[in-house]
Amino acid sequence: MSQFAKYIQTQKGILSFYFNRIYTVNGTKYHVSVRDKKSTHYFMMGDGDEQWHFSDKKLLPAWIVILEGKLEEAINEYLTR
C-alpha cells in the first residue's frame, strides 16, 4: 500500500488529507481521510476516464465535494514524482 499526505486549503481552513492507494478487482483506488474540527471524513477516489473522482459523493459534505479537482491534482502530483 502506498500512502501520502497533502495539505489543501478548504472552506474549513488548511487541512491534511491522507491518501492510501489500494488495488481492487475494479482497478486502483485511493482511500482518503480528512479530519475537520468536528469529525473525520472517509471516502474513496477511483480512476475513470483518466481522471480521479469520488467513487460515491452522496454522503460527503459540500466543502469536500468542491475539492474534487484539487484532490485529483494531489494524486496526479504524487504519481508523477
C-alpha positions as CSV (number, residue, x, y, z in Angstrom):
1,M,0.0,0.0,0.0
2,S,1.4,3.4,-1.0
3,Q,0.4,6.4,1.1
4,F,1.0,10.1,1.3
5,A,-0.5,13.2,2.9
6,K,-1.2,16.6,1.3
7,Y,-2.2,19.9,2.9
8,I,-5.1,21.5,1.0
9,Q,-6.8,24.9,1.5
10,T,-10.6,24.2,2.2
11,Q,-13.5,26.3,3.4
12,K,-12.6,25.0,6.9
13,G,-9.0,26.1,6.6
14,I,-5.9,24.3,5.6
15,L,-6.4,20.6,6.3
16,S,-4.3,17.5,5.9
17,F,-5.7,14.9,3.6
18,Y,-4.3,11.3,3.9
19,F,-4.3,9.1,0.8
20,N,-3.9,5.3,0.8
21,R,-3.6,3.5,-2.5
22,I,-5.4,0.2,-2.7
23,Y,-5.7,-2.3,-5.6
24,T,-9.1,-3.8,-6.2
25,V,-10.6,-6.0,-8.9
26,N,-12.1,-2.8,-10.3
27,G,-8.7,-1.0,-10.5
28,T,-6.6,1.2,-8.4
29,K,-8.4,3.4,-5.8
30,Y,-7.4,5.8,-3.1
31,H,-9.0,5.7,0.3
32,V,-8.9,9.3,1.5
33,S,-9.4,10.7,5.0
34,V,-9.5,14.2,6.4
35,R,-10.3,15.5,9.9
36,D,-12.0,18.8,10.5
37,K,-12.7,20.2,14.0
38,K,-15.8,18.1,14.5
39,S,-15.3,14.8,12.7
40,T,-13.3,12.6,10.4
41,H,-14.5,12.0,6.8
42,Y,-13.5,8.9,4.8
43,F,-14.1,8.4,1.1
44,M,-12.8,6.7,-2.0
45,M,-11.5,8.1,-5.2
46,G,-11.2,6.0,-8.3
47,D,-9.6,6.4,-11.7
48,G,-12.2,6.6,-14.5
49,D,-11.8,8.3,-17.9
50,E,-8.2,9.1,-17.0
51,Q,-9.4,11.3,-14.1
52,W,-9.6,10.7,-10.4
53,H,-13.0,11.3,-9.0
54,F,-15.2,10.3,-6.0
55,S,-16.5,6.8,-6.1
56,D,-19.6,7.9,-4.2
57,K,-20.2,11.5,-3.1
58,K,-23.7,11.3,-1.9
59,L,-22.8,11.3,1.8
60,L,-19.9,13.8,1.5
61,P,-20.3,17.4,2.8
62,A,-20.3,20.1,0.1
63,W,-17.0,21.5,1.3
64,I,-15.3,18.2,0.3
65,V,-17.2,17.7,-3.0
66,I,-16.0,21.0,-4.3
67,L,-12.4,19.9,-3.8
68,E,-12.6,17.0,-6.2
69,G,-10.2,18.8,-8.7
70,K,-7.7,19.6,-6.0
71,L,-7.7,16.1,-4.7
72,E,-7.2,14.8,-8.3
73,E,-4.3,17.1,-8.7
74,A,-2.7,15.8,-5.4
75,I,-3.0,12.2,-6.6
76,N,-1.5,13.1,-10.1
77,E,1.3,15.1,-8.5
78,Y,2.2,12.1,-6.2
79,L,2.1,9.7,-9.1
80,T,4.5,11.8,-11.3
81,R,7.2,12.1,-8.6
